[in-house]
Amino acid sequence: MLDEKLNFSTKLIHSSVKTNKPCIAVRAPLYDTTTFSFSDTQSFENAALNGDTPFYSRYGNNPNILATEEKLSVLDGTEDALLFSAGMAALSALFITYGKNGILCIGNVYGGTQFLLAHQLNSLGIQTNFIPYDQADYLDLFIAKNPGLIFFESPANPTLDILNIQDITRLAHENGSLVAMDNTFASAINQQPIGLGVDLCMQSATKYLGGHSDLTAGVITGKKSLLDAIRPWRTNLGQICSPATAHLLDRSLATLPLRINCHNENAMTIAKWLEHHPKITKVYYPGLPSFSGFETASRQMKGFGGMISIDIKGNEKDAIQFINCLKLITRAASLGGIESLVSQPARTSHRNLTPEERNQKGISDTLIRLSIGLENVHDIINDLAQALGQV
Ligand SMILES: *Cc1c(COP(=O)(O)O)cnc(C)c1O
């Protein structure tokens, strides 16, 4: 209880006992605080030495951050998890910690990751070699050059290419390389890279984990000893997410399995429908037997996810016309939310590449990427049908 004799300006500053008294709320409270108080110097000092005691939010020991990290490590079946302010924060800390002996990047990766590896990290002495997806069969030759870290996505953005996670991991480990993977497209529900041998698993929590297009965050899971080397970079580069973001993400994780099941079912139904449409020349979806990665995907994925790419018949104008005619499916960057989104990689995420570079990555001018949401599947199909009808 605050001393009655204090002035009101002082009383307005100090927390009410009512909000600080321990009680058990059904929905865990938000600890919207940068710092935590101690009854005496000894407990203050003890907390400073023990990383898991709530002490200072930037250090990552805010209760909302710790609780959400615990759920994320349970989800991936790992010892520990590190939460970040964005997927790119997670990746940059990962590469700075483990990229010193060279990075080998296999296949297509997210545009921001590509730029970071190809144009930014070399100024810090971190060098990356890139192998195109269609040369992944010669991986042993590249791995023999002793890269410290192997990095890839599967399914990869935006062509949904599938890489064999166990094969890559076995080769890398025989050579003493560490393996890190971006699992954003599949999400932890559909694919468990750590169980397949990967050392460090990253996800942009902005996408499926958050799932409602209302938060930006990232996560890395893996063995505690591996994460402990990344943690000081997160601390001193100031890459922690806010307690409010962690709290919102914790809320989202509750419905993650239900949401992913619905994304999987909707996308499978839509991919099958698109495959038979006369105005579509190719459907990129790991769950279609006609897709090149189907067999590997069936072995390493439990569900095929909500991302579909299509090649539309005709030229770039037809692709633009189709996208502009969509009424329900929203033209926007990002993916993995409850609402269906559409983008044209050659015009948006990959517009900075030369036509030759796009061609090498299999990104044509008529390629269209769909993030299938949780709307009623017939409403999504009706929207696709009416827009295709106007091409
Ligand atoms: C969005 C995305 C990222 C980057 O995540 P942010 O949260 O936007 O920083 C990295 N990898 C993939 C595959 C993504 O889709």
PDBQT file of the ligand as one rigid body, heavy atoms in Angstrom, charges set to zero:
ROOT
HETATM    1  C1  LIG A 401       8.825 -12.704 -44.304  1.00  0.00    +0.000 C 
HETATM    2  C2  LIG A 401       9.924 -13.658 -44.375  1.00  0.00    +0.000 A 
HETATM    3  C3  LIG A 401      11.157 -13.393 -43.738  1.00  0.00    +0.000 A 
HETATM    4  C4  LIG A 401      11.427 -12.100 -42.989  1.00  0.00    +0.000 C 
HETATM    5  O1  LIG A 401      10.583 -11.961 -41.883  1.00  0.00    +0.000 OA
HETATM    6  P1  LIG A 401      10.208 -10.508 -41.250  1.00  0.00    +0.000 P 
HETATM    7  O2  LIG A 401       9.421 -10.896 -40.041  1.00  0.00    +0.000 OA
HETATM    8  O3  LIG A 401       9.435  -9.740 -42.277  1.00  0.00    +0.000 OA
HETATM    9  O4  LIG A 401      11.504  -9.847 -40.915  1.00  0.00    +0.000 OA
HETATM   10  C5  LIG A 401      12.145 -14.343 -43.828  1.00  0.00    +0.000 A 
HETATM   11  N1  LIG A 401      11.951 -15.512 -44.510  1.00  0.00    +0.000 NA
HETATM   12  C6  LIG A 401      10.784 -15.781 -45.130  1.00  0.00    +0.000 A 
HETATM   13  C7  LIG A 401      10.633 -17.082 -45.856  1.00  0.00    +0.000 C 
HETATM   14  C8  LIG A 401       9.741 -14.874 -45.086  1.00  0.00    +0.000 A 
HETATM   15  O5  LIG A 401       8.601 -15.155 -45.728  1.00  0.00    +0.000 OA
ENDROOT
TORSDOF 0
